[in-house]
Amino acid sequence: MRKIQTTPKDRAFYNEHGGNLSAYYLIANIGQALSAASLALAVFSLLSDAIAGRGFTVASSGIIAAAVLIGIFIELANRKLSRPAIRPWVVKDQFADDDEKRKRHKFVTGFSRGGLLIVGFLSLVLSFMGSMDAGKLITDDAPPANIDSLQIAFAADTSALLAPYTIRSRAAADGFAATRANREKIAQDFAACARKGNGWCKKRERTILAEIDAARADYNATSAAIATGRGQALADALQRRDATYAGARSDATAAADELAADAQGNGYIFAVLTGAGQLVFYLMFFLILQIEAGSEIAEEIEPNEFHALPSVWADFKAVLRHRVERGARRLMAKVFGTRDRLDAGLPYVSLWTENRPHSTAQTTPQVATAKATAPGYYQKGADPYTQNVRAPLNTSNTPEVHTNDTHTTPEAKAAYSRLMQYRQRLGTHQQKAQVQERQSGQIKPRTAVAIANNREWVDHYEKLVNSLNLNRPT
């Protein structure tokens, strides 16, 4: 099916405005392309956020393909609904002479306009969202607060700050240990005589132990002073660190706010461009329809030769079903056996096809007995379940031979048996010819010669049987 435009009937109007048609189409396509790109970007962002929120992992290529398909679907619907929705505003009173067609045309127009409003609104909303995402993409991300480097610097400063206090604390401990060891050694010299009850020794021992206690008290006071100084220095360092962290975070927040404002401004610029592209698309379509109507250019739809035929998918299913059925029947014949007269292939014949082979075939007279003939052909004696032997349904439309139910002479019986054999051969070859003609469009020469030969023998034995039956004694 193709669309054909007629020659402009109003040449003056076409010469004035027809030169702009290609430019209008180009502008409309560019505007719709901008809208489709931003729309696809919005769908991509929505799908990515939804999938990430659910904890799924999907390749970016799959999300991009889905976003592009959704964008094409919306913009294609937008494009196809634009012409039937806008054209009735350009061409008035269409189908005015037929009320039924006018009502149907009005219904299609209203439905198209409603669909265009929905699709156009959806396209504008998604295009706006995509434009804001595009503004974020082209804007650099704000640098985070450099907290890690500040923490490293604080750790280094803290180590340098606490080192003197550690040294002082270790020196005080060593001094107390040395004083204690010295005084305890001197006290041991007076311990023996003090135990014997010497008063001077006891006094001297108590004096030395008192000195040790005084040294311990001095050590404790020194340790307390060192710890206090160390804690105060650490508190001051932590206060300075917190102030530094707060300043870094404040600077990072200010930079992020500034970049967010820039991204939002860029997004609004893109939104204006995509919205203008969408509106320009509708405007260009309106102008194109105006020029075509003014130039009296009509459009004609020309279906091709396959328009009235079933679809390719329907034909494929029919052929597949037919081939499967033929294969199943061949398998059944191979497993359970077959009779010679049913061994030929069955072509596909529709129920509604006129002049089917079995519609014109005539049944030959019944035969009560059969004489053994050459092998390879069906005989009644070989099939005890068949009471009446009839010619197959694919025999040709030959004149009916009027005979009695029985043949009294042996010559008549033999002639009638040969007639049945050649009729069967003729029907078999005609069936093959139909299959060949359907598959390749022509009949093989060998099959055509076989049909002609068997038809001659059928005519010969029909005449012989008729003459024998007419000349038999009564």
Contacts in CASP RR format, 6 or more apart in sequence:
PFRMAT RR
TARGET T0000
AUTHOR 0000-0000-0000
METHOD contacts of the structure
MODEL  1
MRKIQTTPKDRAFYNEHGGNLSAYYLIANIGQALSAASLALAVFSLLSDA
IAGRGFTVASSGIIAAAVLIGIFIELANRKLSRPAIRPWVVKDQFADDDE
KRKRHKFVTGFSRGGLLIVGFLSLVLSFMGSMDAGKLITDDAPPANIDSL
QIAFAADTSALLAPYTIRSRAAADGFAATRANREKIAQDFAACARKGNGW
CKKRERTILAEIDAARADYNATSAAIATGRGQALADALQRRDATYAGARS
DATAAADELAADAQGNGYIFAVLTGAGQLVFYLMFFLILQIEAGSEIAEE
IEPNEFHALPSVWADFKAVLRHRVERGARRLMAKVFGTRDRLDAGLPYVS
LWTENRPHSTAQTTPQVATAKATAPGYYQKGADPYTQNVRAPLNTSNTPE
VHTNDTHTTPEAKAAYSRLMQYRQRLGTHQQKAQVQERQSGQIKPRTAVA
IANNREWVDHYEKLVNSLNLNRPT
1 301 0 8 1.000
1 302 0 8 1.000
1 303 0 8 1.000
1 304 0 8 1.000
1 307 0 8 1.000
2 301 0 8 1.000
2 302 0 8 1.000
2 304 0 8 1.000
3 299 0 8 1.000
3 300 0 8 1.000
3 301 0 8 1.000
3 302 0 8 1.000
4 299 0 8 1.000
4 300 0 8 1.000
4 301 0 8 1.000
4 302 0 8 1.000
5 292 0 8 1.000
5 297 0 8 1.000
5 298 0 8 1.000
5 299 0 8 1.000
5 300 0 8 1.000
6 297 0 8 1.000
6 298 0 8 1.000
6 299 0 8 1.000
6 300 0 8 1.000
7 297 0 8 1.000
8 14 0 8 1.000
8 18 0 8 1.000
8 295 0 8 1.000
8 296 0 8 1.000
8 297 0 8 1.000
9 295 0 8 1.000
9 296 0 8 1.000
9 297 0 8 1.000
10 294 0 8 1.000
10 295 0 8 1.000
10 296 0 8 1.000
13 291 0 8 1.000
13 294 0 8 1.000
13 295 0 8 1.000
13 296 0 8 1.000
14 291 0 8 1.000
14 294 0 8 1.000
14 295 0 8 1.000
14 297 0 8 1.000
17 291 0 8 1.000
17 294 0 8 1.000
17 295 0 8 1.000
18 291 0 8 1.000
18 295 0 8 1.000
20 287 0 8 1.000
20 291 0 8 1.000
21 288 0 8 1.000
21 291 0 8 1.000
24 284 0 8 1.000
24 287 0 8 1.000
24 288 0 8 1.000
24 291 0 8 1.000
25 284 0 8 1.000
25 288 0 8 1.000
27 280 0 8 1.000
27 284 0 8 1.000
28 280 0 8 1.000
28 281 0 8 1.000
28 284 0 8 1.000
28 285 0 8 1.000
28 288 0 8 1.000
30 277 0 8 1.000
31 274 0 8 1.000
31 277 0 8 1.000
31 278 0 8 1.000
31 280 0 8 1.000
31 281 0 8 1.000
32 75 0 8 1.000
32 78 0 8 1.000
32 79 0 8 1.000
32 277 0 8 1.000
32 278 0 8 1.000
32 281 0 8 1.000
34 273 0 8 1.000
34 274 0 8 1.000
34 277 0 8 1.000
35 75 0 8 1.000
35 123 0 8 1.000
35 124 0 8 1.000
35 127 0 8 1.000
35 274 0 8 1.000
35 275 0 8 1.000
35 277 0 8 1.000
35 278 0 8 1.000
35 281 0 8 1.000
36 71 0 8 1.000
36 72 0 8 1.000
36 74 0 8 1.000
36 75 0 8 1.000
38 126 0 8 1.000
38 127 0 8 1.000
38 128 0 8 1.000
38 129 0 8 1.000
38 130 0 8 1.000
38 131 0 8 1.000
38 134 0 8 1.000
38 270 0 8 1.000
38 271 0 8 1.000
38 274 0 8 1.000
39 70 0 8 1.000
39 71 0 8 1.000
39 74 0 8 1.000
39 75 0 8 1.000
39 123 0 8 1.000
39 126 0 8 1.000
39 127 0 8 1.000
39 130 0 8 1.000
40 67 0 8 1.000
40 68 0 8 1.000
40 70 0 8 1.000
40 71 0 8 1.000
41 67 0 8 1.000
41 130 0 8 1.000
41 133 0 8 1.000
41 134 0 8 1.000
42 126 0 8 1.000
42 127 0 8 1.000
42 128 0 8 1.000
42 129 0 8 1.000
42 130 0 8 1.000
42 133 0 8 1.000
43 66 0 8 1.000
43 67 0 8 1.000
43 70 0 8 1.000
43 71 0 8 1.000
43 126 0 8 1.000
44 63 0 8 1.000
44 64 0 8 1.000
44 67 0 8 1.000
45 129 0 8 1.000
45 130 0 8 1.000
45 133 0 8 1.000
46 129 0 8 1.000
47 63 0 8 1.000
47 66 0 8 1.000
47 67 0 8 1.000
48 63 0 8 1.000
51 57 0 8 1.000
51 58 0 8 1.000
51 63 0 8 1.000
74 119 0 8 1.000
74 122 0 8 1.000
74 123 0 8 1.000
74 126 0 8 1.000
75 123 0 8 1.000
77 115 0 8 1.000
77 119 0 8 1.000
78 116 0 8 1.000
78 119 0 8 1.000
78 120 0 8 1.000
78 123 0 8 1.000
78 281 0 8 1.000
81 112 0 8 1.000
81 113 0 8 1.000
81 115 0 8 1.000
81 116 0 8 1.000
81 119 0 8 1.000
82 116 0 8 1.000
82 281 0 8 1.000
82 282 0 8 1.000
82 285 0 8 1.000
83 285 0 8 1.000
83 289 0 8 1.000
84 108 0 8 1.000
84 109 0 8 1.000
84 112 0 8 1.000
85 109 0 8 1.000
85 110 0 8 1.000
85 112 0 8 1.000
85 113 0 8 1.000
85 114 0 8 1.000
85 115 0 8 1.000
85 116 0 8 1.000
86 282 0 8 1.000
86 285 0 8 1.000
86 286 0 8 1.000
86 289 0 8 1.000
87 289 0 8 1.000
88 94 0 8 1.000
88 105 0 8 1.000
88 109 0 8 1.000
89 286 0 8 1.000
90 286 0 8 1.000
90 289 0 8 1.000
90 290 0 8 1.000
90 293 0 8 1.000
91 289 0 8 1.000
91 293 0 8 1.000
94 102 0 8 1.000
94 105 0 8 1.000
95 101 0 8 1.000
95 102 0 8 1.000
95 105 0 8 1.000
96 102 0 8 1.000
120 278 0 8 1.000
123 278 0 8 1.000
124 275 0 8 1.000
124 278 0 8 1.000
127 271 0 8 1.000
127 274 0 8 1.000
127 275 0 8 1.000
127 278 0 8 1.000
128 271 0 8 1.000
128 274 0 8 1.000
128 275 0 8 1.000
130 270 0 8 1.000
130 274 0 8 1.000
131 267 0 8 1.000
131 268 0 8 1.000
131 269 0 8 1.000
131 270 0 8 1.000
131 271 0 8 1.000
131 273 0 8 1.000
131 274 0 8 1.000
132 264 0 8 1.000
132 267 0 8 1.000
132 268 0 8 1.000
132 270 0 8 1.000
132 271 0 8 1.000
134 266 0 8 1.000
134 267 0 8 1.000
134 270 0 8 1.000
135 263 0 8 1.000
135 264 0 8 1.000
135 265 0 8 1.000
135 266 0 8 1.000
135 267 0 8 1.000
135 269 0 8 1.000
135 270 0 8 1.000
136 263 0 8 1.000
136 267 0 8 1.000
138 263 0 8 1.000
138 266 0 8 1.000
139 259 0 8 1.000
139 262 0 8 1.000
139 263 0 8 1.000
139 266 0 8 1.000
140 259 0 8 1.000
141 259 0 8 1.000
142 252 0 8 1.000
142 255 0 8 1.000
142 256 0 8 1.000
142 258 0 8 1.000
142 259 0 8 1.000
142 260 0 8 1.000
143 252 0 8 1.000
143 255 0 8 1.000
144 252 0 8 1.000
145 245 0 8 1.000
145 248 0 8 1.000
145 249 0 8 1.000
145 251 0 8 1.000
145 252 0 8 1.000
146 248 0 8 1.000
147 245 0 8 1.000
147 248 0 8 1.000
147 249 0 8 1.000
150 241 0 8 1.000
150 244 0 8 1.000
150 245 0 8 1.000
150 248 0 8 1.000
154 237 0 8 1.000
154 241 0 8 1.000
154 244 0 8 1.000
157 237 0 8 1.000
158 234 0 8 1.000
158 237 0 8 1.000
161 233 0 8 1.000
161 234 0 8 1.000
161 237 0 8 1.000
162 230 0 8 1.000
162 233 0 8 1.000
162 234 0 8 1.000
165 226 0 8 1.000
165 227 0 8 1.000
165 229 0 8 1.000
165 230 0 8 1.000
165 233 0 8 1.000
168 222 0 8 1.000
168 226 0 8 1.000
169 223 0 8 1.000
169 226 0 8 1.000
169 227 0 8 1.000
172 219 0 8 1.000
172 222 0 8 1.000
172 223 0 8 1.000
172 226 0 8 1.000
173 219 0 8 1.000
173 223 0 8 1.000
175 219 0 8 1.000
176 215 0 8 1.000
176 216 0 8 1.000
176 218 0 8 1.000
176 219 0 8 1.000
179 212 0 8 1.000
179 215 0 8 1.000
180 212 0 8 1.000
180 215 0 8 1.000
180 216 0 8 1.000
183 208 0 8 1.000
183 209 0 8 1.000
183 211 0 8 1.000
183 212 0 8 1.000
183 215 0 8 1.000
184 208 0 8 1.000
184 212 0 8 1.000
186 208 0 8 1.000
187 205 0 8 1.000
187 208 0 8 1.000
187 209 0 8 1.000
187 212 0 8 1.000
190 201 0 8 1.000
190 202 0 8 1.000
190 204 0 8 1.000
190 205 0 8 1.000
190 208 0 8 1.000
191 201 0 8 1.000
191 205 0 8 1.000
192 201 0 8 1.000
193 201 0 8 1.000
194 201 0 8 1.000
194 202 0 8 1.000
194 204 0 8 1.000
194 205 0 8 1.000
309 315 0 8 1.000
310 318 0 8 1.000
318 348 0 8 1.000
322 348 0 8 1.000
326 345 0 8 1.000
326 346 0 8 1.000
329 346 0 8 1.000
333 342 0 8 1.000
333 343 0 8 1.000
339 378 0 8 1.000
339 383 0 8 1.000
340 376 0 8 1.000
340 377 0 8 1.000
340 378 0 8 1.000
341 377 0 8 1.000
341 378 0 8 1.000
341 392 0 8 1.000
341 424 0 8 1.000
341 428 0 8 1.000
342 392 0 8 1.000
344 394 0 8 1.000
344 428 0 8 1.000
344 431 0 8 1.000
344 432 0 8 1.000
345 431 0 8 1.000
345 432 0 8 1.000
345 435 0 8 1.000
347 431 0 8 1.000
347 434 0 8 1.000
347 435 0 8 1.000
347 438 0 8 1.000
348 438 0 8 1.000
349 356 0 8 1.000
349 357 0 8 1.000
357 393 0 8 1.000
357 394 0 8 1.000
357 430 0 8 1.000
357 431 0 8 1.000
357 434 0 8 1.000
358 393 0 8 1.000
358 394 0 8 1.000
360 397 0 8 1.000
361 391 0 8 1.000
361 393 0 8 1.000
361 394 0 8 1.000
361 395 0 8 1.000
361 396 0 8 1.000
361 397 0 8 1.000
362 395 0 8 1.000
362 397 0 8 1.000
362 398 0 8 1.000
362 400 0 8 1.000
363 390 0 8 1.000
363 391 0 8 1.000
364 390 0 8 1.000
364 391 0 8 1.000
364 395 0 8 1.000
364 400 0 8 1.000
364 401 0 8 1.000
364 419 0 8 1.000
364 420 0 8 1.000
364 423 0 8 1.000
365 401 0 8 1.000
365 403 0 8 1.000
365 405 0 8 1.000
366 388 0 8 1.000
366 389 0 8 1.000
366 390 0 8 1.000
366 405 0 8 1.000
367 380 0 8 1.000
367 389 0 8 1.000
367 416 0 8 1.000
367 417 0 8 1.000
367 420 0 8 1.000
368 405 0 8 1.000
368 406 0 8 1.000
369 380 0 8 1.000
369 413 0 8 1.000
370 379 0 8 1.000
370 380 0 8 1.000
370 381 0 8 1.000
370 389 0 8 1.000
370 417 0 8 1.000
371 413 0 8 1.000
371 414 0 8 1.000
371 417 0 8 1.000
372 379 0 8 1.000
373 379 0 8 1.000
373 417 0 8 1.000
373 418 0 8 1.000
373 421 0 8 1.000
374 421 0 8 1.000
377 421 0 8 1.000
377 424 0 8 1.000
378 389 0 8 1.000
378 424 0 8 1.000
379 389 0 8 1.000
380 386 0 8 1.000
380 389 0 8 1.000
389 420 0 8 1.000
391 420 0 8 1.000
391 423 0 8 1.000
391 424 0 8 1.000
392 424 0 8 1.000
392 427 0 8 1.000
392 428 0 8 1.000
394 427 0 8 1.000
394 428 0 8 1.000
394 430 0 8 1.000
394 431 0 8 1.000
395 423 0 8 1.000
395 424 0 8 1.000
395 426 0 8 1.000
395 427 0 8 1.000
396 423 0 8 1.000
396 426 0 8 1.000
396 427 0 8 1.000
396 430 0 8 1.000
396 455 0 8 1.000
396 458 0 8 1.000
398 423 0 8 1.000
398 458 0 8 1.000
398 462 0 8 1.000
399 462 0 8 1.000
401 419 0 8 1.000
401 462 0 8 1.000
401 465 0 8 1.000
401 466 0 8 1.000
403 416 0 8 1.000
403 465 0 8 1.000
403 466 0 8 1.000
403 469 0 8 1.000
404 469 0 8 1.000
407 413 0 8 1.000
407 416 0 8 1.000
407 468 0 8 1.000
407 469 0 8 1.000
408 472 0 8 1.000
408 473 0 8 1.000
409 468 0 8 1.000
409 472 0 8 1.000
411 468 0 8 1.000
412 465 0 8 1.000
412 468 0 8 1.000
412 469 0 8 1.000
412 472 0 8 1.000
415 461 0 8 1.000
415 464 0 8 1.000
415 465 0 8 1.000
415 468 0 8 1.000
416 461 0 8 1.000
416 465 0 8 1.000
418 457 0 8 1.000
418 461 0 8 1.000
419 458 0 8 1.000
419 461 0 8 1.000
419 462 0 8 1.000
419 464 0 8 1.000
419 465 0 8 1.000
422 454 0 8 1.000
422 457 0 8 1.000
422 458 0 8 1.000
422 461 0 8 1.000
423 458 0 8 1.000
425 450 0 8 1.000
425 454 0 8 1.000
426 451 0 8 1.000
426 454 0 8 1.000
426 455 0 8 1.000
426 458 0 8 1.000
427 454 0 8 1.000
429 447 0 8 1.000
429 450 0 8 1.000
429 451 0 8 1.000
429 454 0 8 1.000
430 451 0 8 1.000
432 447 0 8 1.000
433 443 0 8 1.000
433 447 0 8 1.000
433 448 0 8 1.000
433 451 0 8 1.000
436 442 0 8 1.000
436 443 0 8 1.000
436 444 0 8 1.000
436 447 0 8 1.000
437 443 0 8 1.000
END
